[in-house]
Amino acid sequence: MINAAENTQTSVRLSMGHVALHYARPEDGPTAAKLLSLIGLVETQDLPLPNGTHFYRFVVHNDHYARGDGIFYLSAVPEAQQKLVDAVRDALKIGTAEEHPSVGEMRAALVADPEYSFHIGLLADSLEAVEQLVLDLRALEATDPAFKGRLKITLNRPMPGDAQIDARLDASPAFGDVTRYAYGRNGLQVFIETDLLVSGTLGESTVIEIDYVFPGHKSHVLSVVELG
């Protein structure tokens, strides 16, 4: 038994190692991989598997190419997991007139707040790059058949109060008309929901969050949560 007095932080230094993402259908693999590349991840491996699917490895930056952290793995949903999700969906009668009311409640909560359930956050170091990503993904969803109807973009501005930040975002091609606000100041959020990636309680989609923190602020949306 470990003595509570001895159970103190050691000298180990941890970093975020990896996240494992899944796509539901084999044909969604290449499109899901393309989306991760468009977001800014760097593909380092595309491994064809005997079952006809592909296993992908991405990293958050070229600096992590050969490292053991900053990794995103992407593969098909394992068979046993998919069977369990299908059984849950059948039991809840999802998509039928007898659908369990909790399903609608959960979906409504996710619409109101993309952070409500499981999601993945990435931090960007360029506001201009985040703005361009939003514009590019909107155009992609509107024009590319592989992405049409499969991307939902939700934006949060930081809580108002900093005149310089407010003015910059008022003039932004991506955030100028946004009326949603984050749970904090001095940082913004982009939520990309897609059914190209599946996770969460309903096994339907995944939310990837792209954040940007304005420089020079020790207190921001990722360091202090505020409720308004």
C-alpha positions as CSV (number, residue, x, y, z in Angstrom):
1,M,0.0,0.0,0.0
2,I,1.3,3.5,-0.9
3,N,1.4,5.8,2.1
4,A,-0.5,9.0,1.3
5,A,2.3,11.1,2.7
6,E,4.6,9.5,0.1
7,N,2.2,9.7,-2.8
8,T,3.6,13.0,-4.1
9,Q,4.4,14.2,-7.6
10,T,7.6,12.6,-9.0
11,S,10.0,14.0,-11.4
12,V,8.3,12.4,-14.4
13,R,7.4,14.8,-17.1
14,L,4.3,13.8,-19.2
15,S,3.3,15.0,-22.6
16,M,0.1,14.2,-24.6
17,G,1.0,11.0,-26.4
18,H,-1.8,10.1,-28.8
19,V,-5.5,10.1,-29.6
20,A,-7.1,7.3,-31.5
21,L,-9.9,8.2,-33.9
22,H,-12.2,6.0,-35.9
23,Y,-14.2,6.1,-39.2
24,A,-17.2,3.9,-39.6
25,R,-17.1,2.8,-43.2
26,P,-14.0,1.7,-45.2
27,E,-14.8,4.2,-47.9
28,D,-14.7,7.1,-45.4
29,G,-11.1,6.4,-44.5
30,P,-9.4,8.5,-47.2
31,T,-11.9,11.4,-46.8
32,A,-11.4,11.4,-43.0
33,A,-7.7,11.4,-43.5
34,K,-7.9,14.3,-46.0
35,L,-9.9,16.3,-43.4
36,L,-7.3,15.8,-40.7
37,S,-4.6,17.0,-43.2
38,L,-6.7,20.1,-44.1
39,I,-7.0,20.9,-40.4
40,G,-3.3,21.0,-40.2
41,L,-2.2,17.5,-39.0
42,V,0.8,15.9,-40.8
43,E,0.3,12.4,-42.2
44,T,3.3,10.2,-41.5
45,Q,1.8,6.8,-42.4
46,D,-0.9,5.2,-44.5
47,L,-0.9,1.5,-43.9
48,P,-3.3,-0.7,-45.9
49,L,-4.7,-3.5,-43.8
50,P,-5.7,-7.1,-45.0
51,N,-9.4,-6.3,-44.3
52,G,-9.5,-3.5,-46.9
53,T,-9.3,-0.6,-44.5
54,H,-6.4,1.7,-43.8
55,F,-4.5,2.7,-40.6
56,Y,-3.2,6.2,-40.6
57,R,-0.7,8.0,-38.4
58,F,-0.7,11.8,-38.1
59,V,1.3,14.2,-35.9
60,V,0.5,17.7,-34.8
61,H,3.7,19.2,-36.4
62,N,6.7,18.0,-38.4
63,D,8.8,18.3,-35.2
64,H,6.8,15.3,-33.9
65,Y,7.4,13.1,-37.0
66,A,9.6,10.5,-35.3
67,R,8.5,11.3,-31.7
68,G,6.1,9.3,-29.5
69,D,3.8,12.2,-28.7
70,G,1.6,14.6,-30.5
71,I,0.1,11.7,-32.5
72,F,-3.3,11.1,-34.0
73,Y,-4.1,7.5,-35.1
74,L,-7.0,7.0,-37.5
75,S,-8.5,3.6,-38.3
76,A,-11.8,1.8,-38.9
77,V,-14.1,1.2,-36.0
78,P,-13.2,-2.2,-34.5
79,E,-15.9,-4.8,-35.2
80,A,-16.8,-5.6,-31.6
81,Q,-17.2,-1.9,-30.9
82,Q,-19.4,-1.3,-33.9
83,K,-21.6,-4.3,-32.9
84,L,-22.1,-2.7,-29.5
85,V,-23.0,0.7,-30.9
86,D,-25.5,-0.9,-33.3
87,A,-27.1,-2.8,-30.4
88,V,-27.4,0.4,-28.3
89,R,-28.9,2.2,-31.2
90,D,-31.4,-0.6,-31.8
91,A,-32.4,-0.7,-28.2
92,L,-33.0,3.1,-28.2
93,K,-34.9,2.8,-31.5
94,I,-32.8,5.6,-33.0
95,G,-34.3,7.0,-36.2
96,T,-37.7,5.6,-35.6
97,A,-41.0,7.0,-34.3
98,E,-40.4,5.2,-31.0
99,E,-36.9,6.8,-30.5
100,H,-36.1,7.1,-26.8
101,P,-36.5,10.8,-25.7
102,S,-33.0,10.9,-24.2
103,V,-31.6,10.8,-27.8
104,G,-33.3,14.0,-28.8
105,E,-32.3,15.6,-25.5
106,M,-28.6,14.7,-26.1
107,R,-28.6,15.9,-29.6
108,A,-30.2,19.2,-28.5
109,A,-27.5,19.7,-25.8
110,L,-24.8,19.1,-28.4
111,V,-26.3,21.6,-30.8
112,A,-26.4,24.2,-28.0
113,D,-22.8,23.4,-26.8
114,P,-20.4,21.4,-29.0
115,E,-18.2,21.0,-25.8
116,Y,-21.0,19.2,-24.0
117,S,-19.6,15.7,-24.7
118,F,-16.4,14.1,-25.9
119,H,-14.3,16.2,-28.2
120,I,-10.7,16.8,-29.1
121,G,-8.9,20.2,-28.8
122,L,-6.0,21.5,-30.9
123,L,-4.3,24.8,-30.3
124,A,-3.3,27.0,-33.3
125,D,-0.6,29.7,-33.2
126,S,-2.0,31.8,-36.1
127,L,-5.3,33.6,-36.1
128,E,-5.1,34.1,-39.9
129,A,-4.6,30.4,-40.4
130,V,-7.7,29.6,-38.3
131,E,-9.7,32.1,-40.2
132,Q,-8.6,30.6,-43.5
133,L,-9.4,27.1,-42.3
134,V,-13.0,28.2,-41.5
135,L,-13.4,29.7,-45.0
136,D,-11.8,26.6,-46.7
137,L,-13.9,24.1,-44.8
138,R,-17.1,26.0,-45.5
139,A,-16.2,26.1,-49.2
140,L,-15.3,22.4,-49.1
141,E,-18.6,21.4,-47.6
142,A,-20.5,23.5,-50.2
143,T,-18.6,22.3,-53.3
144,D,-17.0,18.9,-52.7
145,P,-19.4,15.9,-52.9
146,A,-17.2,13.9,-50.5
147,F,-17.7,16.5,-47.8
148,K,-21.2,17.9,-48.6
149,G,-23.5,17.5,-45.6
150,R,-20.7,16.0,-43.5
151,L,-19.2,19.1,-41.8
152,K,-20.8,21.4,-39.3
153,I,-18.8,24.4,-38.2
154,T,-19.6,26.3,-35.0
155,L,-17.6,29.4,-33.9
156,N,-17.2,31.0,-30.5
157,R,-15.7,34.4,-30.0
158,P,-14.1,35.3,-26.7
159,M,-16.2,37.1,-24.2
160,P,-16.2,40.8,-25.2
161,G,-14.3,43.5,-23.3
162,D,-10.9,43.8,-24.9
163,A,-11.4,46.6,-27.4
164,Q,-8.5,45.6,-29.6
165,I,-9.6,42.0,-29.8
166,D,-13.2,42.9,-30.4
167,A,-12.3,45.2,-33.2
168,R,-10.0,42.6,-34.9
169,L,-12.8,40.0,-34.8
170,D,-15.5,42.5,-36.0
171,A,-13.4,42.8,-39.1
172,S,-12.7,39.1,-39.5
173,P,-14.1,37.3,-42.6
174,A,-14.8,34.3,-40.4
175,F,-15.8,35.7,-37.0
176,G,-17.3,39.1,-37.9
177,D,-20.9,38.0,-37.7
178,V,-20.5,35.4,-34.8
179,T,-22.7,36.0,-31.8
180,R,-21.7,32.9,-29.8
181,Y,-19.2,33.4,-27.0
182,A,-16.7,31.1,-25.3
183,Y,-16.6,30.4,-21.6
184,G,-13.7,32.8,-21.2
185,R,-11.8,35.7,-22.6
186,N,-8.9,36.4,-25.0
187,G,-9.3,33.2,-27.0
188,L,-11.6,31.8,-29.7
189,Q,-12.9,28.4,-30.7
190,V,-13.8,26.6,-33.9
191,F,-15.8,23.4,-33.6
192,I,-15.7,21.0,-36.5
193,E,-18.3,18.3,-36.2
194,T,-18.2,15.5,-38.7
195,D,-19.7,12.0,-39.2
196,L,-16.5,11.1,-41.1
197,L,-15.2,10.4,-37.6
198,V,-17.4,8.5,-35.1
199,S,-17.3,8.6,-31.3
200,G,-19.4,9.7,-28.3
201,T,-22.4,8.3,-26.7
202,L,-24.4,7.8,-29.9
203,G,-21.5,6.7,-32.1
204,E,-22.5,9.3,-34.7
205,S,-19.9,11.9,-35.1
206,T,-16.8,13.6,-33.6
207,V,-16.1,17.2,-32.7
208,I,-12.6,18.6,-33.3
209,E,-12.0,21.9,-31.6
210,I,-9.4,24.4,-33.0
211,D,-8.5,27.1,-30.4
212,Y,-6.5,30.3,-30.7
213,V,-5.4,32.4,-27.8
214,F,-4.5,36.0,-28.3
215,P,-0.9,36.6,-27.2
216,G,0.0,38.6,-24.1
217,H,-2.8,37.3,-21.9
218,K,-2.1,35.1,-18.9
219,S,-5.8,34.8,-18.3
220,H,-7.7,33.3,-21.2
221,V,-10.4,30.8,-22.2
222,L,-8.0,27.9,-21.8
223,S,-6.6,28.9,-18.5
224,V,-9.7,30.2,-16.6
225,V,-13.3,29.2,-17.3
226,E,-15.8,32.0,-16.8
227,L,-19.6,31.7,-16.9
228,G,-20.3,35.3,-18.0
